[in-house]
């Protein structure tokens, strides 16, 4: 279905997102399947041979919970990195659907694979900006605060509020920086996939395009995150019910903790494949919406459809002197267009 580009509200973007996802469900689930299966394979290998959850040996309940959260945190980073790495396939497929072009699973994956080095570098930059730097800063603040309180003797006093502040203040800062960096860099992959930017230039392009729309990006993420949490809660409830019926009531000893854990991996993989495409579709629509609002991209596409020549940005005059020379040397008026919206370097 070819789409007429125009400025849209967040509600319209979310409606269009679910419309596209519903109509091309198998396409997007097929694109989301490979990274989800990779995570499942890592978890099964870990569970069968590596045993990350027991690397530190026997732990009491409190330390076991902390170590379990650290292991989960590691898997979360790997999953996020893979999601960013496969994002170009979602962007390409969504863009093709918007403009009435052919979109297939193999075509979208092939598009991402052909430029894997560029997308790998951008994924590294995005994950570093969104997670690693905020986490390092939050850890530094927490350690520094704890050290100062220790030197002042407050930590030894056993007072609850200072200790809680050492935990909550860096955590709140980490969450804020994470969400802000995620919004700022959210258009880096679309800019790379659809405009040809790479590396730091893609991050800068995203910084400029997201201005004035970062709150909408956050709300779109929050809506999809809430949906994933709801589905995860349903899966946990179903698995626990199955555990109670088969193991406790039915005395089927084969349905033990090992089987329960492996089934939970499979179900969570299905959730990732089902929920995973929603936010990438929304991000692609938000990206085009920002280009329409900031650059008149809808007019540019109308000119393309009308058969008018669009001047590429890298062929546009670089400064006022070159513009004057070009205007003086031209006998026919030309169209003043920015092509794919790549900003002038002059």
HELIX and SHEET records of a PDB file:
HELIX    1   1 UNK A   10  UNK A   23  1                                  14    
HELIX    2   2 UNK A   25  UNK A   45  1                                  21    
HELIX    3   3 UNK A   46  UNK A   50  3                                   5    
HELIX    4   4 UNK A   52  UNK A   54  5                                   3    
HELIX    5   5 UNK A   61  UNK A   98  1                                  38    
HELIX    6   6 UNK A  105  UNK A  114  1                                  10    
HELIX    7   7 UNK A  116  UNK A  127  1                                  12    
HELIX    8   8 UNK A  128  UNK A  132  3                                   5    
HELIX    9   9 UNK A  133  UNK A  151  1                                  19    
HELIX   10  10 UNK A  154  UNK A  157  1                                   4    
HELIX   11  11 UNK A  160  UNK A  184  1                                  25    
HELIX   12  12 UNK A  188  UNK A  195  1                                   8    
HELIX   13  13 UNK A  199  UNK A  209  1                                  11    
HELIX   14  14 UNK A  214  UNK A  243  1                                  30    
HELIX   15  15 UNK A  244  UNK A  249  3                                   6    
HELIX   16  16 UNK A  257  UNK A  295  1                                  39    
HELIX   17  17 UNK A  297  UNK A  305  1                                   9    
HELIX   18  18 UNK A  313  UNK A  315  5                                   3    
HELIX   19  19 UNK A  320  UNK A  329  1                                  10    
END                                                                             
